[in-house]
Amino acid sequence: MSEEMKKNTGDYGASNIQVLEGLEAVRKRPAMYIGDIGIKGLHHLVYEVVDNSIDEALAGHCDTIQVTIHTDNSITVEDNGRGIPTDLHPKEKKSALEVVMTVLHAGGKFDKDTYKVSGGLHGVGVSCVNALSTQLIATVHRGGKVYQQEYNIGKPLYDVKEIGTTNRTGTIVHFKPDDSIFIHTEYKFETLQNRMRELAYLNKGIKITLTDEREQDENNENRSELYYSEGGLREFVTFLDQSREPLIPNPIYMETTKGEIPVEVALQYNTSYSENLSSYVNNINTIEGGTHVAGFRRAITRTLKSYAEKEGLTSKLKFDISGDDFREGLTAVISVKVQEPQFEGQTKTKLGNSEATGAVDVVVGEMLNNYLEENPKEARKIVDKVILAATARHAARKAREMVQRKNVMGGMSLPGKLADCSEKDPARSEIFLVEGDSAGGTAKQGRDRNTQAIMPLRGKILNVEKAMEHKIYENEEIKNIFTALGVSIGTAEDNKALNLDKLRYHKIVIMCDADVDGSHITTLIMTFFFRYMRDLIDKGHLYIATPPLYLVRRGNSQRYCWNDIDREQAVAELGKGNDSSVVIQRYKGLGEMNAEQLWETTMNPESRTLRRITIDNAALADSTFSMLMGDEVPPRREFIEKNAKYARVDA
């Protein structure tokens, strides 16, 4: 082996691969290992393979990763790392490559000398992908030679074999998800795009290319995008804040190591009224926060408060400033690397390592204190923003208390517009938030009065993205939603957590017209829930109804259609080649359907389709809501121009 090859592979060999347990259970209970067998689990297969390449990059052995979606929805992930070892494993007595690919919890990340930190599902990774694929081919470039092994449903078809020579290093994994396991097997470019972009920001200096062979551009070339960041989290914060007006010219940034924990933090203040905080541990999005987030918030509050008091900027205030006030209009990304992360919470995405609190606290405190001292003009802008937030919070508290007071008496104080259901068990009850009194009247006639409540909303509710908090609680439609649902909002001290103890319905369904105005109202309502009732989304209570767009009739035969493809198919089948023999009715609004039709197509639990609202990427969701509903026009125009080709023009 050449000296260059030795340098590339280091001391990474079969003895570094530790085996913990077998692979038998993965196909029986796939959701235990990858989350679910739907769209989310399907895409998670890609993340697991990419995470292995990222681990190589974190160890300093890889800077290029290529992900390809093939026409048959199979995936190839290729990197220029050291290549998975292929020599004989000392304990398993077979190739280390086969061990990694076929044994659960087998990987270099369990050997501290191989990887100091790692992402992914703690070594479950690629063996799970193998078990859940009809075919997987692993090709390794290592030590001047090319090795390969092919698997069927996790079982090797032959021993690892040498198939050629090479002057490079790296691993290529090609796999085809098993359609007998997964409900969906079609990959979404945008979903993978979001994760690859995120990984590029979190791991600066790494080139990640995503190519889709299913889609060609005007030059008949495959759709392909390169994700690369030199600035890391600085650029991530700028990307997230692209639709907001910045308060300070550039993000505040620091990257250092405290103890044994590398910490990277970037933050930016803007003129909005919401906090947008994203946190990561070893590239895993900790959506429930944890000890690193606690350290960040503690440092922000302590450092800004100390500076404001020292400069005499809060001397005229007659009330205390809370931690919440210091974070209004703040966008921040925190990334820490921990050798042995301990995760807590329902989804195991809350960091529990106590040492992370102090590490992040010290780093952020030093970073922010230096910035404030060196930039007095920007420091004054930030403190003024904090004081304005504190003043508005007091006004919001009074408005919020008025809303809460209406909820105390329960059913006696329910909004007059609400047509409640007779069922008192929230788990069996659902409420429809319906656009307009006309559609609300139809829904009231067509509903199941036992379990379905109807709450008509007049016109477009307040755009909460542009409103100060106290204005939101003064809005009549929003007050009615709070009161009807029976929920209350906590104080700033508990991060305004929703109290769901008295939630009256476990299904909250947004039901608007299927036209442009209806889509806008749906987005307004979703923005309100995302900003002020996020817990309802996270706990799976928020849905969108899907009323049909068309009714195709011929004689006594009729068919409802939810899109243009359904309509064309219905016309072809009912018309039997004679399009003029069918009548097509386009529903421009819910009010155009009678009560029976609305029940049959949109409200009947036996036949309807509800879309549950979920948040896979909180940072991206925040940025998207801000872009769609905020003040900045250029990002919204760019979004519309980019996505105009997906719009449908109705005759």
Buried (B, 14 or more C-beta within 10 A) or exposed (E): EEEEBEEBBBEBBBBBBBBEEEBEEBBEEBEEBBBEBEBBBBBBBBBBBBBBBBBBBBBEBBBBBBBBBBEEBBBBBBBBBBBBBBBBBEEBEBBBBBBBBBBBBBBBBBEEEBBBBBBBBBBBBBBBBBBBBBBBBBBBBBBBBBBBBBBEBBEBEEEBEEEEEBEEBBBBBBBBBBEEBBEBBEBBBEBBBBBBBBBBBBBBEBBBBBBBBBEEEEEEEBBBBEBBBEBBBBBBBBBBBBBBEBBBEEBBBBBBEBEEBBBBBBBBBBEBBBBBBBBBBBBBBBBBBBBBBBBBBBBBBBBBBEBBEEBEBBEEEEEEBBBBBBBBBBBBBBBBBBEEBBBBBEEEBBBEBEBBBBBBBBBBBBBBBEBBEEBEEBBBBBBEBBBBBBBBBEBBBEBBEEBBEBBEEEEEEBBEBBBBBEBEEBEEBBBBBBBBBBBBBBBBBBBBEEBBBBBBBEEBBBBBBEBBBBBBBBBEBBBBBBBBBBBBBEEBEEEBEBBBEEBBBBBBBBBBBBBEBBEBBBBBBBBBBBBBBBBBBBEEBBBBBBBBBBBBBBEEEBBBBBBEEBBEBBBBBBBEEEEEEBEBBBBBBBBBBEBEBBBBBBBBEEEBEBEEBEBBBBBBBBBBBBBBBBEBEEBBEEBEEEEEEEEEEEE
